[in-house]
Amino acid sequence: MADTIELGDITVEVVRKAIKNVHLRVYPPLGRVRLSAPRWMSLGEIRLFLVSRLDWIQKTRNKIGEQDWEGRLDDQDRDNLDVWGQRCLLKVVERAAAPVVWWEQGQLFLQIRPGSSPARKQAVLDGWYREQITAAVPPLVAKWEPLMGVTVSRFFVQRMKTRWGTCRPLLKIIRLNSDLAKKPPECLEYVVVHEMAHLLERGHNVRFHALMDRFIPRWKFCRELLNRRRVPPENGGSVAPYGA
């Protein structure tokens, strides 16, 4: 069972493990503080360590509070994750069966084999997000190809740390970030149109902006939604500003 240490208004969860070094983490979106310590360390020694890092803890929590974070799975069974722009409570169901993810009534359910690691759980969730985008893109491409007068030869979906989408105009290939399944649907449509617009204009110049104004009048609003939300750095990096 985990212990807790109070440092003023900060509660630190302390978990002892078979490790050599202390690991201190602050988790978005609420600034939860968790410390993993070697089993031999006493609570007194742990408290002294935390006091020495109190300034860092407070600064990190303040920084997290200034951001609008997207959830990523940590080593807890319950967490808040985004699905198509809605914040959902994740419920992990351990069962000796193939992994399954489903979404209903404001909750995201992850069925996983008992003893699965956090990395395995995250991989299953990432695969589910990828499937969501893979299913959603073809109707959008079919809608916009005749409206824009372009053809997409192929599209790929993968989790990317620094891009929401990319385009290879000569091959007519677009690549999309699977994390777009965490955003409102209009953001995915904006990114699809943005990348398809590069089949007409490669650069982010005046002509490109005019094309975006024509096809997606609210494109700047969608760009702002994408650029102001970040994936926590300690859980996979952040996404660079998208668009021009």
C-alpha positions, -999 to 999 in steps of 0.1 A, spaced: 0 0 0 12 35 -8 21 60 19 14 97 17 35 127 29 20 162 33 41 191 23 19 221 31 -10 219 6 8 193 -15 1 156 -10 28 132 -22 20 96 -29 50 74 -19 54 39 -34 83 16 -25 98 -6 -52 128 -28 -58 147 1 -74 181 17 -66 172 54 -71 144 77 -62 120 88 -90 99 119 -85 71 128 -110 43 154 -113 14 143 -134 -10 164 -155 -37 176 -156 -41 182 -118 -4 182 -107 -6 149 -88 28 142 -72 42 106 -69 75 94 -56 89 59 -62 116 50 -36 138 21 -28 123 -2 -2 151 5 23 144 42 25 126 54 56 97 79 55 120 104 73 147 101 45 120 104 19 106 135 35 140 152 36 144 144 -1 110 159 -9 118 190 11 150 195 -10 129 193 -42 100 213 -30 108 243 -51 110 221 -82 77 204 -73 59 238 -69 73 252 -102 64 221 -121 28 221 -107 24 257 -116 36 251 -151 12 222 -155 -17 244 -142 -10 269 -170 -14 243 -197 -44 226 -212 -31 190 -212 -43 160 -230 -43 128 -210 -19 100 -214 -20 68 -195 3 65 -165 5 36 -141 -29 41 -126 -59 21 -135 -81 52 -139 -71 84 -157 -87 111 -178 -82 107 -215 -97 127 -245 -118 110 -272 -130 132 -301 -128 163 -279 -145 148 -248 -127 142 -216 -134 106 -205 -127 85 -175 -106 55 -183 -116 22 -167 -92 -7 -170 -108 -41 -169 -84 -70 -163 -95 -101 -181 -77 -132 -196 -88 -123 -231 -76 -104 -261 -72 -66 -255 -103 -45 -264 -111 -8 -262 -146 6 -263 -162 40 -256 -196 46 -241 -215 70 -218 -185 93 -212 -161 64 -202 -133 47 -221 -129 11 -213 -97 -9 -217 -99 -46 -214 -64 -60 -209 -47 -92 -196 -39 -92 -158 -3 -80 -151 0 -60 -183 25 -32 -180 16 5 -184 35 5 -217 14 -24 -230 -18 -6 -219 -7 26 -237 2 6 -268 -33 -9 -270 -49 26 -265 -26 41 -291 -38 14 -315 -74 22 -308 -68 59 -315 -51 49 -347 -81 28 -357 -104 57 -350 -85 80 -374 -82 53 -401 -119 48 -401 -127 86 -401 -104 97 -429 -117 80 -460 -152 98 -459 -134 131 -455 -111 125 -484 -140 114 -505 -159 146 -496 -131 170 -503 -114 155 -534 -142 168 -558 -145 201 -539 -108 208 -541 -101 192 -574 -73 170 -561 -67 133 -556 -51 116 -526 -34 84 -536 -28 70 -501 -29 81 -465 -11 68 -434 -19 71 -397 7 70 -370 14 87 -337 38 116 -343 55 137 -317 60 169 -338 34 170 -365 -4 168 -368 0 159 -405 23 159 -434 20 158 -472 41 145 -500 27 164 -530 45 145 -558 32 112 -545 -1 126 -534 3 109 -500 -8 124 -467 2 113 -432 -19 120 -401 -13 119 -364 -34 93 -346 -37 117 -316 -62 137 -337 -88 112 -324 -84 131 -291 -95 163 -307 -129 176 -318 -139 161 -352 -136 195 -369 -99 195 -361 -93 163 -380 -112 177 -410 -91 208 -408 -59 188 -409 -71 166 -437 -80 197 -458 -47 215 -448 -27 186 -461 -48 182 -492 -44 219 -499 -6 212 -502 -15 193 -533 -24 227 -548 2 248 -531 33 235 -513 41 265 -492 23 283 -464 20 315 -485 -7 339 -494 -22 316 -519 -23 287 -494 -40 309 -469 -66 320 -495 -73 283 -502 -78 276 -466 -101 306 -462 -121 293 -491 -124 257 -480 -124 259 -442 -134 294 -431 -129 284 -394 -94 270 -400 -77 295 -377 -100 285 -349 -92 248 -354 -54 256 -356 -57 274 -323 -74 243 -307 -45 221 -319 -17 244 -309 -29 253 -274 -32 217 -263 -2 195 -256 8 160 -247 27 160 -214 65 159 -221 72 132 -196 46 110 -213 57 112 -249 67 147 -259 48 177 -271 34 186 -305 49 215 -323 27 244 -335 8 233 -366 1 254 -397 11 288 -408 
